[in-house]
């Protein structure tokens, strides 16, 4: 997202996606133009549709009265399951989103689950219902419904499931081990997980120190009340607060006062201080973590402290610390991100354990992401797009009648993207690779490019990277890139990450279009390139958006000395931040380490994805292997200078 100087939250897309399909005359695929995107004329959004959209909003707010009122006006609406769901759901939760414990909606929920069993929305209703049953501690019904919950992707539900097992006499020590795999991110804990931890302590499965560690993780993220409910009063609470506010001062002060604390509390305090120093790219982070490592208690560090311990070691080129940090990780944390498998291999290699390093690389070398590519290069293998598997026309045609796709397209037409994705993704369950490729090709032919990428990304053995890395709008983008000598693969890699090729995508901060250009940035670039009579309403025009976004990308590349890593970071977080992060380097640093140690979560993920995308786009476009390491390059420290770029 160009020059928006914000990276505090995830990108939220607000999209209007018009695709009539089953509700308007079918457009034959053979007649589709090259970059076809179907559109539903505004007149085809009916009054009933608008009422349905209002109903959805009432359900989101858990407004029982309004939801009942609106639902009564949609008795013959074709999406009867959604009408019923939006009517029932507000009865299960209060205005703050907490589950209600009363039984007034039980019969309605049971009827809904029976009538729509097997549908995507039934699984959503079951998720909601499990939260209610858990709130009631109705473990018999909870266990019965939990066994039928297909997605099983709700942290609170998982915590209730562990509570149920504990209430029924399961081994509390084993349950505590299972809990560590669930209690990763306090943002998703809710009341269920806050009840689970003290219950495990009372049952003897979790120690008070372990509970305080879970609470400390919440405190590090600003959830102080939650922290106390999870682990009680923390003896290093003041140090956590000081580290968040001024980690350099906290490091200095604790260096003088550490002896006042127990060995355990010294260790976890150094871990917290190390985390916040590392996020400031302060070189003392390595020292803080070394002190923690010498004391031990790795298992009591939060997920953030465990991960930033690795990054602090990378930034300092302290391979012993990198290895020790990954060895001491919670297994659930270590396994969820291939970064740690790759960097563990690098640490082993630095120790001269080449054979074991290769074993680590092999674990992810068949995966098509940033670290999979780097692992293949470490193994001496080429990075190229795999051989193409094409879906048959018969398989593609079969996708046209898939219920989830038909429903999804209509929901997109009403700007109900969350629901549309649910229907589409539910239809993808249990598909073979060939069927997934057929579904991706079908999405391409009806202009749903984000579904093209999402669907093709799921294949395991048979692939079509022309679908994973599609190039819509090439007739518009190619001449723009050629005119300013901008690498086309990089531009596509960025667009794939920014908007998934949805022209009318917009973010919560006002960025819009294929290249997610901010209005102020657009005005700046338009003036610089002599685009006369520019106004921000023109950002919705494909050619204008691509012109402004491409020129800005080229400007930040020039401003940051031709580094794709720095320029990609600048496009997301602003040039001044990219320069500040570079300035804090102590010595020339490989691009992969720089990318992994970017302090902002969104920007760090963004840069890795953009450059991984660009490498595969190059492979698809040129038909030959590409080196991601070469693309990442080496970044040398340089004093930050003021940039006039927004």
Secondary structure as GFF3:
##gff-version 3
##sequence-region A 1 646
A	DSSP	three_ten_helix	21	23	.	.	.	ID=ss1
A	DSSP	three_ten_helix	29	31	.	.	.	ID=ss2
A	DSSP	three_ten_helix	42	44	.	.	.	ID=ss3
A	DSSP	alpha_helix	47	60	.	.	.	ID=ss4
A	DSSP	alpha_helix	64	71	.	.	.	ID=ss5
A	DSSP	alpha_helix	80	89	.	.	.	ID=ss6
A	DSSP	alpha_helix	106	115	.	.	.	ID=ss7
A	DSSP	alpha_helix	120	136	.	.	.	ID=ss8
A	DSSP	alpha_helix	139	146	.	.	.	ID=ss9
A	DSSP	alpha_helix	155	167	.	.	.	ID=ss10
A	DSSP	alpha_helix	172	182	.	.	.	ID=ss11
A	DSSP	three_ten_helix	186	188	.	.	.	ID=ss12
A	DSSP	alpha_helix	190	202	.	.	.	ID=ss13
A	DSSP	alpha_helix	208	220	.	.	.	ID=ss14
A	DSSP	alpha_helix	224	231	.	.	.	ID=ss15
A	DSSP	alpha_helix	237	245	.	.	.	ID=ss16
A	DSSP	alpha_helix	247	257	.	.	.	ID=ss17
A	DSSP	three_ten_helix	258	260	.	.	.	ID=ss18
A	DSSP	alpha_helix	263	279	.	.	.	ID=ss19
A	DSSP	alpha_helix	284	295	.	.	.	ID=ss20
A	DSSP	three_ten_helix	298	300	.	.	.	ID=ss21
A	DSSP	alpha_helix	303	315	.	.	.	ID=ss22
A	DSSP	alpha_helix	319	327	.	.	.	ID=ss23
A	DSSP	alpha_helix	331	336	.	.	.	ID=ss24
A	DSSP	alpha_helix	338	350	.	.	.	ID=ss25
A	DSSP	alpha_helix	354	362	.	.	.	ID=ss26
A	DSSP	alpha_helix	370	378	.	.	.	ID=ss27
A	DSSP	alpha_helix	393	399	.	.	.	ID=ss28
A	DSSP	alpha_helix	403	413	.	.	.	ID=ss29
A	DSSP	alpha_helix	417	428	.	.	.	ID=ss30
A	DSSP	alpha_helix	433	445	.	.	.	ID=ss31
A	DSSP	alpha_helix	449	456	.	.	.	ID=ss32
A	DSSP	alpha_helix	465	468	.	.	.	ID=ss33
A	DSSP	alpha_helix	474	484	.	.	.	ID=ss34
A	DSSP	alpha_helix	488	498	.	.	.	ID=ss35
A	DSSP	alpha_helix	519	529	.	.	.	ID=ss36
A	DSSP	three_ten_helix	536	540	.	.	.	ID=ss37
A	DSSP	alpha_helix	542	559	.	.	.	ID=ss38
A	DSSP	alpha_helix	564	573	.	.	.	ID=ss39
A	DSSP	alpha_helix	575	583	.	.	.	ID=ss40
A	DSSP	beta_strand	589	590	.	.	.	ID=ss41
A	DSSP	alpha_helix	591	596	.	.	.	ID=ss42
A	DSSP	alpha_helix	601	622	.	.	.	ID=ss43
A	DSSP	alpha_helix	628	632	.	.	.	ID=ss44
A	DSSP	beta_strand	634	635	.	.	.	ID=ss45
###
